[in-house]
Amino acid sequence: WEPIEQPESQASRQYNKSFTWLWDNLLTFNKTFNDKHAVTAMIGSSAQTNTYEFMSGSIQGFISDSAQELANGILEPTLTGNGSDWALLSFMGRINYTYDNRYLFTATMRADGSSRFSRANRWGVFPSVSLAWRMSEEEWFQKSFALSDLKIRAGYGVTGNQASVGNYAYASVLQTVQYNFNGNQVSGLAPWVMPNPNVRWEEVEQYNVGIDASMLDSRLLVTLDGYIKNTNDMLVPMSVPISSGYSDENVSQINAGLMRNVGVELALTSFNFRGGDFTWSTTANVSYNHNELISLNSDVPMYFDNNVHMVGYPISAFYGYVTDGIFQTQEEVDNHAIQTVGSDPTSSTQPGDIRFKDLNNDGVINDDDRTVLGSPTPSWTFAMNNQLSYKGFDLEIFFQGVAGNKIYNGNRASLEAMSVAQNQMTTVLDRWRGPGTSNTMPRAVFGDPNKNNRVSDRFLEDGSYLRLKNISLGYTLPSRLTKKAAMQQVRLSVSAQNLFTLTRYTGLDPEVSGSGNDNNVYPVTRNFTFGLNITF
């Protein structure tokens, strides 16, 4: 063995551990009195805590590839580590009362204490109550083929949310830094995350009314719900200026206002064919939801990415400029509001550039001409599942989709910019080259002096889609054959996920979550699965 120094060699080690401890206790009482009064009561508690530890080290300059332990390196050692912990203590109770299977009452109460909030805001109390009347059990109700079961429901409840709150959002978070002092490298502490000692539970308050019905000799089951859902003390990221000395990326949450969702939901279950060798059932649901931000703690809207939280509009609404075609001649440029001043085609607005609307009519296109462009939240969501069987064959088909939302195609914003020397999409081949050649794709110009690539409805697209989410076909061999081979059951199957999608969205995948910004979002994969299941 002869040591040969390996100056470019590097080794690193990492260690992390997350330990969660959970202790639940439930006590339930269940009794029926006089054959008509049924009471079920429950009280309980839950205690949960988590501890997380992380450590990482690295070093360079090993004298041989045969010596790979951290202690064998000699150059640029690094060591880092952190840890965190949180705890949640909960108490809950519930009582259910039913009279003669006609009148139903449920009440719950839950109290949660979280270490993520300061002592003054640690606890949240969340009640709920619901009533139901099963009209079909009344003596005067005439059950028939058309309607055999009918129940009316109403409810009110509050739930709490703390998921987006950091473990130490209410306290000052510091970080260790290295800096030069009198020619020497010394260690110090610097602020990292701005604290918010007033952060508290987000509360979701919901009012609900509904109807459950069984129709056509129980072949059709219908559930219809209407709701109003108010998100009080809504948790959103804090806007922190970098001049504060704190990070503007790692930020605490603040309780910023009230958001309201109003909607209806319809669910249907239909037994189209039943009995005999062939059966076919369908379940379908459709819902409509109107989302609106009712109030903020400040009159100033909250801007982020390509979106805004603004009172009177949907949460995370898209915000930007409105396009109005493309300038075809210099006369059109001169007669429009000023966008970029000058006469040099490489540094000013010219024919071939996008014309933006002057919404405030002040003769200048600037930030004051931006407006709400649409919502990333679907107004409609729908799904349908069909299950069919014939003798040993079974088939399941599941469709799912949304409508009424917008997607900001950030991939087009990069690949249709035509402002730098990089690869572009083939759509830019139809760009403006002279008067009348295009009214949608602007000219190619280095540096984009007119800011054709600014956030606008140019890259905003319809996010509606209908997707065949899953289809599966199976065949179960007759038992008379499998028993001869000493097998209880043999089933062959083939299935496909995300087989096709109907949409007008030009990006890779319209199933974009969050704030609706598609910027290199990885699309869902199309999967094919073949299976053989044998039961002995």
Secondary structure as GFF3:
##gff-version 3
##sequence-region A 1 536
A	DSSP	beta_strand	6	33	.	.	.	ID=ss1
A	DSSP	beta_strand	37	62	.	.	.	ID=ss2
A	DSSP	three_ten_helix	70	72	.	.	.	ID=ss3
A	DSSP	beta_strand	75	99	.	.	.	ID=ss4
A	DSSP	beta_strand	103	114	.	.	.	ID=ss5
A	DSSP	three_ten_helix	119	121	.	.	.	ID=ss6
A	DSSP	beta_strand	123	134	.	.	.	ID=ss7
A	DSSP	three_ten_helix	135	137	.	.	.	ID=ss8
A	DSSP	beta_strand	147	161	.	.	.	ID=ss9
A	DSSP	beta_strand	173	181	.	.	.	ID=ss10
A	DSSP	beta_strand	184	193	.	.	.	ID=ss11
A	DSSP	beta_strand	202	215	.	.	.	ID=ss12
A	DSSP	beta_strand	220	232	.	.	.	ID=ss13
A	DSSP	beta_strand	235	237	.	.	.	ID=ss14
A	DSSP	three_ten_helix	242	244	.	.	.	ID=ss15
A	DSSP	beta_strand	253	255	.	.	.	ID=ss16
A	DSSP	beta_strand	257	273	.	.	.	ID=ss17
A	DSSP	beta_strand	278	296	.	.	.	ID=ss18
A	DSSP	beta_strand	302	304	.	.	.	ID=ss19
A	DSSP	beta_strand	307	309	.	.	.	ID=ss20
A	DSSP	beta_strand	317	320	.	.	.	ID=ss21
A	DSSP	beta_strand	323	326	.	.	.	ID=ss22
A	DSSP	alpha_helix	330	334	.	.	.	ID=ss23
A	DSSP	beta_strand	354	356	.	.	.	ID=ss24
A	DSSP	three_ten_helix	367	369	.	.	.	ID=ss25
A	DSSP	beta_strand	371	374	.	.	.	ID=ss26
A	DSSP	beta_strand	380	390	.	.	.	ID=ss27
A	DSSP	beta_strand	393	403	.	.	.	ID=ss28
A	DSSP	beta_strand	406	409	.	.	.	ID=ss29
A	DSSP	alpha_helix	410	415	.	.	.	ID=ss30
A	DSSP	three_ten_helix	426	430	.	.	.	ID=ss31
A	DSSP	three_ten_helix	457	459	.	.	.	ID=ss32
A	DSSP	beta_strand	460	462	.	.	.	ID=ss33
A	DSSP	beta_strand	465	476	.	.	.	ID=ss34
A	DSSP	alpha_helix	479	482	.	.	.	ID=ss35
A	DSSP	three_ten_helix	483	485	.	.	.	ID=ss36
A	DSSP	beta_strand	489	497	.	.	.	ID=ss37
A	DSSP	beta_strand	501	503	.	.	.	ID=ss38
A	DSSP	beta_strand	517	518	.	.	.	ID=ss39
A	DSSP	beta_strand	527	535	.	.	.	ID=ss40
###
